[in-house]
Amino acid sequence: MRRYSYYGYGRRRSLGRWLIYGAIALVLLLPLAEFGAGRWLAARQPDRQTTVSLQQAYRLRWQDGGDPTGEGLAVQAHPLLGYELLPQRSDRWRIDRQGFRLAADLSETKPADEIRIFVLGNSTAFGSLAANNEGAVGAQLETLLQERLQSQKTQPTRFKPVYLPFYADQIEAMAALPPRIREGKYRVIPAGVPGYASGNELALLVHRVLDFAPDAVILLDGYEDLRLPETQAAAAPPAKASIAPGLAYRQHLQAQFQSWWQSWHLVQWLRGDWQAAAHVETTFAGDRFAATPTALAARVQRYHRNLKQTARVLRGVPTLVALQPEITGKSKLAPSEQAMRQRLDPLYPARAIAGYEALNRRQGDFGHLRFSNLHRLFDNTAEAMFVDPIHLTAAGNRRLAERLYSLLEPVLATTPLPNP
């Protein structure tokens, strides 16, 4: 009996000793595992790791819908616009007091030499998933315009002259040169808002943008109009839910814990591509597109009706309308794009393609608005242009800015003056 008791006691001591050893080993190995996972992610999957972080940073955070704290773009309901971005700053963006993606507030008093170009639309126009303000399409377009002005100053012979030449051969040679664009200080104002459809854009133009005297407007859209139910005139904030006392604080603590937990490289490594896949599957569900020809026709009609009203509102203001690029318009897919497309809902490709074809086929009469279909802008590009079905890589934003620049050039072109 004594031997049995002693044996049991020794066994318990041995078990306790091994538990202590295991805890010590865990404490020692955990930092090494975290370091190794971080190195592996940085070396093998830098793009995916960055993408997951950006998806969290760019999610909409409703100030009046039970989500006032945590990471994301702060937005609130607005009686005329549907909802609006709030002034805010982060490592990724700067939003001014008007909701424009600018580092400093835009003044209603426009300097005499300033040429203002507004870019409206949804998250693609806003520049979601861009590393910072400078990487968004609006900032890229502004850089191209500034570079063009600099080229006109340093290499004037590459462009049409300010004054018509005297001789016929000089006039003939001039015809082959690109035009000069207006001289001035170009300022591109990114006024896109994630989730906006054409109805929201129209309201934003009327109630906000026109106060800032735009010289030109670019509408980069179409996608959200295909997904917005035909019963809605514009995108609206989610229905408010009643919050029990103390729930908001618990949500804040949960958000902080989740942010801390997801910051561990080891957790990110173990999760693999789960979060990226979940983002694509839920955010870009195929059933958001019209399920019947009747529903699709109603959505297209709503889009065109809003464009006609936009043409009336912007009478006298040069305006470009561009159907935004989207993943089904690209046939040469990079490996990351191929993997992303395979995660899409089986309903998604056919419905997205049908929607874009309908928007492009029934263009209608939009007055002075210039309409361009950029759905297949990247069709023959092997390089990765998309991070997800509509948001672009740095190279994609640059290529889109170059295309918008080429569409804008005739609008900004000047005609050589008679020789004095």
N, C-alpha and C positions, 0 to 999 in steps of 0.2 A: 504493500500500500504506500509506504513511504517512497519506494522507488518510482511508483506511478506518479505520485504528486511531484516529485523532483523532476521527473521527465516532462511533465506538463508545464512546470514552472520554467524549465530550461527552454522548452519549445516556444513559450510566450516571449521569453527574453530574446531568443534568436529572431522571432518574427518582428519584434519591436526594433531590433538592431537593423534588420534589413529595410524596414520602413524608413528609418533615419538615413541609412545609406542611399536609399532610392530618392529621398527628398533632396539630399545634398547633390546627388548626381543630376537631378532635374534642374536645380538652381544653377549648377555649373554648365549644363548642356544647353539650357534654354537660350542664353545669349549667343552661344555659338550657332545654334539652329536658326535664330533670328538673323544673325549676320549672314549665314550661308543662304538663307531664303532671299534676303535682300539682294545679295550679289547675283543669285540665279535669276531673279526677276529683272534686275537691271541689265543683265547680259543677254537673257533669252527672250524676255517679253517686255521690253521697255514701252512699246506702243500700247499694249494692253493695259499695263499698270497705269500709265498716264491717262488712258481713256476712261478707266473706271473712276479715277480721281476727278476728272473733268465732268463726268456724268453726275457725280454727287454735287459738284460745285455749281453746276448750271441748272439744277432742278428748281422749279418754282416753289417758293416758300411763302405761303399765304399768311399775311399779317392778320387778316380778319376771318380766318377759317380754321383756327385751332393749331396753327403751326408757326407761331411768332418767332421761334428761336431756331438755332441750328444753322447748318450750312445750306446755301442756295441763294437764288435771286429773290429778293424781297419784292412781293407784289401785293396789291390790294384792289378791291373792287372799285369801279368808277361808274357813276350813273350814266355817263355818255359814251365812254370808250369801252365799256365792259369791264376792263381792269387795266391797271397801269403799273409800270415799274417805278419803284421808289428810289430816291437818291441814295446811293450807297457806293462803297469802295471795298475792293478786295484785291488779292494778288492777281486775279484774273480780269477784272473789269473796273471801270469807273462809270457811274451813271449820274448824270447831272439832275438838277431839280425838275427838269421837264420830262425826264425819263429817256433822254437821248444818251447813247453810249459815248460820252465825251468826258475828258479829264476835267474840264472847267465848264461852268454854266455858259450857255449860249445867250448872248444879249439880243433882245428884240430890235435894238438899234443896230442896223447893219452898216459897217464901214463902207465908204464909197467904192473902194477897190475890191471888195470881197464878193466872190461868186459862190453862192451856197447851193449845194446839191444834196437833196435829202434822199436817203435810201430807206424805203418802207417795206414791210413784209413780216414774215414770221421769224422763227429761230435761225433760219439760214441767213436772212438779211441782218439779224442781230449779231450773228457770228458765234452762235453757241458752239462749245467745245474748242474754240480758239484759245490758245495759251494766254493771250492778253488782248487788250484793245488794239494793239498794233497788228496783230495777226488776223483780225476780222476783215471781211471783204471791204467794208467802208474805208477803213484806214489804208488798205492796199490800193484802192482806187484813188484816194487822195495823193498817195505817193506817186502813182503813175502820172497824174495830172501835173504835179510839181516837176517831175522829171521831164515831162514834155515841154513845159515852159523854159526850163533850163536849157534844153537842147535847142529851142528856137533862138535863145540868146547866144549860145556858144557856137552853134552850127547853123546859121540862118540860111545858108544856101541849100540845105536839105529840104526846105519847105517853100511853099509858094511865097513870093515876096509881098511886102506890105503894099507896094504900088505896082501897077501894071507896067511891064517893060515896053519900050518903044517899038521894037522890031518883031516881025512876024515869027522868025525862027526862035526868038526868046519866048514869045507867047506860047508857041508850040511845045517847047521844052518845059515850060512852067506847068502845062496841063498834066504832065506825068508826076508832078511832085505832090506830096500830101499837103493838105491845107494847114494854115496856121490856125491855132485856136485862140480864143479871146485872151488877152493879157489881163492879169489880175491875181488876186490871192484866192486860190481855190480852197474851199472848205467843204468836205464831205461830211454830212451829219447822219450817222447811223441811227435811224428812228424805228428800226424793227423791234418787235416784241414777240417773244416765243409764244406760239399758239395762235397768233392773230390770223384772221381770215380777211377777205376783202371788205366785209362790212365794218370791221374794226379799223382797218386802214382808212376807209372813207371818213369815219368819225374822227380819227386822229388828224387827218388833213384839215377838216373843217374847224375843229375846236382847238387845234394846237399849232400845226405846222404853218398854216397860212399867216399866223402872227409873226413869223420870222422871215417873211419875204423870200421864198425859195426862187432861185433862178432856174432850177431844173429839178425834176423829181423822177426817181426810179422806183418802180414797184416790182419787187422780186417775190413772187408768190405763186399761188395755184394749188399747192399741195394741201394746205389746210382746208381750202374750199371743197376739195374732193372728199375730205374726211368729216367735215362738219355736217351734222344731220340737216336735211332740207327743211325741217321745221324751225330751225334757228336762223335768225338774221345775222348773227355774229357770235363769235366765241365769247363765252361767259365764264365767270368764276364758278367753282364747284359749290353746291348747296352747302350752306353753313350747318354745322352740327352743334347742338348744345353741348357745352363742356361742363362737366361736374366740377365742383370746387376742388381744387388741388390737382386736377387732371393735367392742366397746362404745365404745372411744375414737374409732375412726374414725366410728362412728355419731354420736357427740357432735360431732365436727368437721363432719360433713356437715350435721347439724341446724343448727349455728351458721351455716354458709355459706348454707344454704337460707333461714334466717331473714333474713340480711343481704341476699341476692339479692332476695327477695320484698318487702323493705322499699322498694325503688326504685319510685317512682311510674311511671317510664318502663316498667319491666317489667310493672307492674300494668295500665298502659294497653294495652301490646301484647298482653297475655294476654286482654284483654276479659273476657267472661263465662265463659271456659273453666273456671276453677276452680269457680265457683259451679255451673255445669252438672255438672261431674264430681262435686261433693259430692252433689247431688240424685240423680244417676244411680246412684252406687255405694252411698250410705248408705240410700237408699229404693228399692232394687230390688224390682220387683214379684214376683219369684220367692221372696221371703222370706215371702209370705203362703201360706196353704194352697192347694194345687193341686187338691185333690179334696174333695168333700163329707165324706168319711169323715175326712180329716185335719182339716178345719175343725171338725167335730163333736167330735173328740178335744181340740182346743185350747180350745173353748168349755167342754167338760166339766171340763177341768183348771182353768180360770179360776173356774168356779162352785164347784168343790170347795174351792179355796183360800179363796173368800169365805165359805163355810160354816164352815170352820175359823177364819177370822178372826172371825166372829161369836161363836164359842165363846170364843176368846182374849180378846176385848174385851167380854165380858158385863158390862153395867153402864156401859160407856163409850159415849156417843153417837157414832155413826160414820156418815159420809156416804161413799157410793161413787159416783163420777162418771166416766162414760166420757168420756175427754178429747176436746176438739175436734180435728178433722183436716181437711185441705184439701178432700177430696171432699164434705164436709158444707157447703160454702159455694158458693152458686150465683152470687152477685154478686161477681165477682173484680175486684180492682184490677189495673192493668196489670202490676205486679211479680208478683202472684200468678198471673196468666194466663201470663206468661212462664215462671214456675217450674213450673206444672202441665204445660205443653207439653213440658218436659224429662223428665217422668216416663216410666218404662217403660210401654209400652202395656198390660202386664198389670196395672199398679198400680191404676187407678181401680176396675175391676170387682171385683177381689179385696178391696180395702179396704172398699168399700161392702157387699159380701156378708158380710165379717167383722163389721162393726159391726151389721148387721141381725141376725146370728146371736147376738151377745152381748146385744143388747137384747131379742130375741124370747124367749130362754130365760133369763129372769131367775131363776126358781127361788125357793126359800124361804131367805132370808138372815137370818132372825130379826129382830133389832132394827136391822139395817143399812138405811139409807135409800138407795135406788138412783135415780140420775138419769142420763139420757142427754144429754150435752152435745156429741155429735158435730156437730150442726147449730146450735150456739150462735150462730155468726156468719153464718147462712145468708143473711139479707137485709141484711147490712152491706156497703156499697160500699167503705168504707175498708179499707186493707190491714191485715189481722189476722195474717197468717202471713208468716214469713220463709222457711220451708221447710214441708214437709207437716205438721209437728206443732209446730214452735217458733214463738213468737209475737212480734209487734212490741210496743213499749211500750203501744200502745193495746189490743192483744190481751190482754196480761197484765192490764191494768187492767179490761177488760170481763169477763174470766174471774174475776178477784177479786171483782167486783161480783156475779156470779152465785153464786159460792160463798158470799158473804156473805148473799145472800138465802136460800140453802138452809140456812145455819147459823142464821139468825135464830130459827126456831121452836125449835131445840134450846136456845138460850140465853135464850129468853123467860121472863119471870117473870109470875106471876099476881098481880093486885092482892090485897092482904091485907084481911081484914075490918076495918072501921073500929073503932079502939079506943074 
